[in-house]
Amino acid sequence: MMSLDLHKLPVTTALLAICLAAGAQAEVTTVAVLTAASESPGGISVDLEGNVYAADFGGSSVFKIQPDGLTSLFASGFLTPSGNGFDSQGNFYQSNYSDPVIPLALDTISKITPDGTRTTFASGLDGPVGIAFDSSDTMYVAMCNVQNVTRIGQDGVATIFATDPGFACPNGITFDTLGNLYTCNFNDGGVHRIAPDGTVSLLATLPGGGNGHLTYVAGWLYVGDRAGNQIYRIHVNTGLSELVAGTGSVGSQMDGPDLEAEIAAPNAVERNIEGSAVYFNGQGNRVRKLTLNLRRPIRPDSLRLRALSHGRVRLRWKHDSLNREGFLIETKTGSSKFEVVGLAGVKSRSIVIRRLLPSTEYVFRVSAFNGLHLGRPSERVTVTTSSF
């Protein structure tokens, strides 16, 4: 259950714009061809402005691709750069992966601040690949050579967070909205879930036999099936998987509708901030985009309200639909328009709202949302607060 202070609203107009973004047809398109890169792609990350950062694992550079497709060199001098990512402050991190026979000290993670200052954030690692951050900007790294997920604090100190016999070169890594961590194997089709306490369980096994990276969107993991030349998605609650892009044939890497496009060994897979598309790379120096055709979430039902003491109310609702990333809670008084007063997580079914004004009638409603759609609002419930 969540608790929300009505006078400390975390919702921004940018979030509302994300929720109301228009839908798109599921299609694969090429956004850039990195002619200066090798044939071995590394990781991909996307910043808040929609710029894509693609590492060249077979080289030493990271390229920046603007939304209009203009490509430039972002930074160079890395050692077989693999996974990368941004923290909440806009700092860019790049893992430097070396072959196991190379001395351990060469395995590092580089940090580049928004003003371009570059430092070594962490060192003494062994095969760092994918990078993910939790809500506190603590870094989690998939460590291919030693079969674990390592946690690195803001001070650069690394500790083992999770390990499991099923890890087979853990490669991609991502969080869902509940704080669960997911990683996928490079050497087989395994995809694992890691609970906040470090407990590991096998979520799914993809048929190709070797995965690239993965990303989370609205209850689904999108995974590059590197060995099978396709992209799958896995539902995080059921573990059921379905094919979303690629014929399985490399061919000429033709763009087109999702299941008609030809994809060659997809490696990195990363969402944009809106959740309306995922970007991926593969052989042929291509960075490509898969637009997502998420369905509009159904409306929440059975909305109930209970007045609590001291200007507080508790809202409860039911919702069984997929394709959601959370819920918007709205309220109004009198003849005013509804205003968003907060968010609830993807599995939330209740919320407490505090510090309501005394002797005031409030009307509440709840809507589910994902990266493309804001669903229809629930029925309304009304409460008149008591005088204090």
KADAZI-V947578 format. One line per field, one symbol per residue. ss: DSSP state (H for helix, E for strand, - for the rest). A space follows every 50 residues. Layout:
ss: ???
This chain:
ss: -EEEE-------HHHHHHH-------EEEEEEE-------EEEEEE---- -EEEEE-----EEEE-----EEEEE-----EEEEEE-----EEEEE---- ---HHH-EEEEE-----EEEEE-----EEEEEE-----EEEEE----EEE EE-----EEEEEE------EEEEEE-----EEEEE----EEEEE-----E EEEEE--------EEEE--EEEEEE----EEEEEE-----EEEEE----- -----EEHHH--------EEE-----EEEEE----EEEEEE--------- EEEEEEEE---EEEEEEE-------EEEEEEEE-----EEEEEE-----E EEEE------EEEEEEEEE----E------EEEE----
